[in-house]
Amino acid sequence: MTPNDTYAVIMAGGKGERFWPLSRASRPKQLLPILGSLTMIEETISRLGPTVSPQNTLVITNNSYVGHIGDILDTIPRANIIGEPCGRDTAPCVALAAAAVSARNDNPDAVMIILPADHVIRDKEAFQTVLSDCAAAAEKGHLVTIGINPRCPSTAYGYIKCSSPISMGTQTRFLKGESFIEKPDIDTAKELIRDPSFKWNSGMFAWSVSTITEKLNKHAPEIAEKIPAMINAARSGKLENTLQSIYPELPKVSIDYALMEKSDDILVAECSFDWDDIGNWTALRNQISPDKSNNVVKGLHIGVGTSNSIIYGDGSHLIATIDVDDLIVVQTKDATLVCKSASSQKIKDILQMASANSELKRFI
């Protein structure tokens, strides 16, 4: 396979609600510099290196983010930034990506590498090696996912049960994927991590256009049947109008539920690089070294009797805390969040309340 037949598809349509108040509907977390000077989507693109060219890198996002992403990613052709008229989860997104690649490349065995836009990976060289090996395995007709060795009994990730090694003649070790377990409760998660055959589902995949189309036709025909129309629309320059009419009709379902859980030809690539999913504020503990009181701080902060807390500000506003423990404190120019670390999942409840209040909608 030539480099011209390998594509990266960056899924960047999420709202990033769990990172409110920093993340907003108009500018979600993937468009923000959460940890460094680059936005998360820029970091995602930069770590691809020579594995996939900018011309073969596609971004699938929400219509309202297309312009801003185009301004951020000046190396990616504007035509490669594709907007969804509404969020329908990852299975329709994958179908749209398959159509977009097919419209650009007549090779049915062209490979798509599917990547979320909100991961943190620092070992770029190891990451690129795994991606290249996954692309080689996908070219042979396999559905490939990257499995992460669990670090804790997390309820935020799906789990993949793996069995025997499968030799692919690559540096990366591959295992046969046996079954998926979606985001278990804490007791189940504790059981799963005792079994070394289980890995976290990273949400990173690789497959050929022909393989993913065949599998969607078999397991999710209501999604697959729309792919030809999307291909024709992309080739004729009418994709945006076509998506407006057909996309809302597609079921809202993840690629894991729609396809991966139903397939028996899954390869799991063992992750050999560092990895973290920046899903909510508590994830900063994996990225920022704590101080002597176990506080994770980004921005300006002074505290007395403050411990085990996550404190995030813009660097121009001083956050002062006294006798607090196990809090998340986030300051932005127009909103402040204060909550117990264990209650961070309730941020969505706050947003629902704000959306129902005409005076507060502007803060969402």
N, C-alpha and C positions, 0 to 999 in steps of 0.2 A: 504494500500500500504506500502511495506517495503522500507527502505532507499535505498536498492539495485535497486529499480525501479524508482528512481528519478535522473534525469541528469541535469546538468547545461551545457549550450552551450554558450561559449563566442565568439562573433563575433569580430574578430580582424584583418580584412583584409584591412581596410581603409588606405589611403596614408597620411591623416592628412595634406593636402596641406595648409589649412588655418592657420597652425601653423608654416609655413616657416618663417624665415630660421632655426629655431630650429629643426623642423620636416623635414626630408629628405626622399627621395624615399627609401633609404637603411635602414632608421630607423625612422619610423613614430611616431606620438605622443604617441600611446599606448605603445610604447617601451621606453618611456622617463620618467624621474622623473620630471614632469612639476611643481608640487607643493611641493613635499616633497622628502624623500630619496628613496621611492619606485617608480617603474614605474607604469603607470596607469593600466597596465594589472595585475601587482602584487597586486595593491590595489583592483582591481575587484575580484580576486581570494580570497584574504584574508577576504573580507567582507562576503563571503559565510558562513564562520564558519562551524558549524555542519549541516547546511541545506543540503548540498550535499558533498559527500566525494570526495577527489582528484581523486580516481579511476573512479568516475562517472562524472568528469568534462572534457568536450571536448573544444578544442579551434579550431575554423575554421579561417584560415588566408591565406595570400598569400604564395605561394610556397617559395618565397625568404625570408620570415620571419620565417619559421619553425625552422631552426637551432638556430636562436637567441632566439626565444621564449622558445625553449627547454632548453637553457642554463639559462634563467632567471627563469623559473618555474620548479625548480628541484623536486617539490613534485608531479607534474603531469606526468603520464606515457608518454613517448615519442610517443607511438602509438596513444595517445589521441590528439595529435597536428596534425591537418589535413590541408594540403595545397591545395588551389585552384590554378589551372593553370592560371586563369585570373579572374578578378573581374566581376561578373555578378549581383551585388546588392544582396539584402537580401532574395528574394524569392528562388533562386537557393541555396543559403547558407542554408536556413531552410530545403530544400529538402535533401541536402547533410547530414545535421545533423540528420534528421529522418532516413536516410539510415544507418548512423554510429551507431545510438542507436539500430536500429533493428538488425544490425549485431552482436551486443554485448548482446542483451537481447531479448528473444523470447516472452516476455509479450507485447501484442499489446497495452496495457493500460499503459505502462511505460510513465512517464511524462518528458517532456523536458521544462526546464526553459531557455528562450532565453534572453541573456544579452549583450549589447554593452560593449566595453572595455574602454570607455572614459567618464564614468560618475564619479561624485564626490558625495559620500554619506558617511556621518560621523556617523550617528546613526545606527550602525550595528545591534543592537538588534531589533529595530523596522523594519529595512529592512528584517531581517531574518524571523520575524513573518509574514510579508506580503508575502514573497516568499513561506513560508510553507502553508499559507492559499490559495495562488494562485494555488499551486500544488494540494491541496485538491479539489479545484473547477475544475481544469483541469482533474482530475481523473474521474469526473462525465460527461465528454464529452464536456465541454465548451471550447471555445476559450477565453482566458483570457489576458487582457492587463492591465497595471498599468497606471492610469491617474493621472496627476499632476495638482494641482490647479494653474491656470495661475497667474504669478506675474506682468506681463506687457503685452502690446499688441505685442507680439513677432511674427515676420514673419519667424523665424527659425524652428518652430515646426508645426506639424500637430495638428489639434484639433479634439476632440471626443465629440459628443453631447450625453449626458446621460439622462436617464429618471428614472423610478421607481427603488427603492432599491429591491434587490433580496436577500432573506435570504439564507445564506449558512452555518449558524451555526458556524461562525468563528469570531475571534476578528476583522478581517478586514471587512470593509463595502464594499459591492459590489453593482454596479448599472448596469442596462441594457444599453448596448451601442447601440445607434440608428443610427448614421452616422458619417462619417469621412470627414474632410475638410483638404486638404493638403496645408501646408505652404501658408497662405493667404497673400494678400497685406496688407499694414499697415492700411488702412481705414477699411478693413474687420476685421482685428485683433482687432481693437478698438471696433468694434461692438460686436465681439464674447465675449470679456472679461467682457462686461456688463451683459452677460447672465450667471448665475451661473451653468447652466446645461452643459457648455462646459469646457472640461479639455484638457490639453496638452497631446499629445500622446508621452509617454516616450520612446517608442521603446523596452520596456521590455514586454515579453509575456510568457505565459505558456499554454501548451496543451499536450494531449497524442499523442503518435505516430499514433494510429489508427485514431484519430480525424483529425490531420493535414494532414494525407495521404488522408483520405476521402474528405476533403475540397479542397485539391489541385487537386485531380482527377476531382472534379466538376467544379472548377473555373479556374484552370491553368493546364489542362491535358498535355500540351506540356512540362511542368516541371515534373509533377507527373509520366509520363510514363518512365522517366529515373531512378526512385528510385529503382525498382527491380534490374537493372543492377548494380547500385552502391552498393546495399546490397550484391549481389553475389561477387562483386569484393572485398569488404571489408572483407568478410569471407574467401576468398581465398588468401588474401594478395596482391591483384593486383589493389587496389583502385587507386593508383597514375597513373598507365598506363591507366586505364579506364577513369579517369577524363580528362586526356590529350585529349582523343578522343571525349568525349561527352559534356564536360562542355562548350567549346566555342560555341556549338550549342544552348545552352539554352538562352532564352530571358533575356535581362538585365532589371530587373524589381524588385521593392521593394515588400516586403510581404504585405505592406499596399495596394498598387494598385492591386496586383495580387489576394489577398484573403480578407483582412480585410474589405475593402470597399464594397465587394460583399456578405458578410456573414450576416446572421440575428440572429446568436446565439453568441453574444459577451458579455462577462461580463467585466466590468471595475472595477478594484480594486482601492479604494481610497488610495492614497499615504499618509502614516502617518509618513514618514521620510523626512529628508532634502534631497534635490536633485538638482543637476546642471549638465548640459551637457556642457563639455568643448569643444565647437565647434570652437571657434576662440579666438584671443587675447583679445577681449573685455570681454570675460567671466571671466577673472581674477578679474574683479571688484567685482564679487560675492564671491571671495575666499580670497582676500588679503585686509586687512583694509587700506584705503587711509590715506595719511598724511594730515597735516592741509591745504595743497593747493590742496587737492583732487587728488594727484598723487598716483598711485599704483606702487610700486617699489619692484622688486626682483633682488638682486645683489648690486653692488656699484654705487651710483649715488650722484652727487651734482648738485644743480640747482639754478639759479638766475632768478626770474620772470617766473618760470615754474609752470604750473597748469593744472589740469584735464587730465593728461597724464598717459600712461601705459609704464613703463620702465623696461625692462627685460634684465639681463646680467648673465654671468656665475660666477660672484663673484671675478674674477681675473682681470677684465678689468674695469676701471673707465669710467662711462658714465657721461659727463658733459653737461648740457643744459642751455641756456640763452634765456630768453624772448620767450618761446614757450608755446603754449596752445593746448590742445586737440590732442596730438600726440600719436602714438604708436612708440616706439623705442626699437628694439630688436637687441642685439649684440651677435654674436657667433664668433668662432675663425676665420672663413673665409668669413662671410657675415654679413651685417647690413641692417636692414629694418627700414625705417622712412616713416610713412604715417599718414594721418589724421585718427582719430578713425573711422569716418563714412565711410572711404574708404577701410577698412580692407578686404572687400569681393573681392577687385581687386587684391589680392595677387595671385590668380590663373592666372590673366592676365600676371603678372610678370613671373610666371613659364612657361607659354606658350611662351613668348618671349625668355626666357633662353633656352628652349628646342629646339628652332629653330636656336640657335647660337652654333656652334660647340665648341667655346671657353668657353661658359657659362654653358653647359650641366652638368658639374661636380658639379655645385652648387645646382642642383635640389634635 
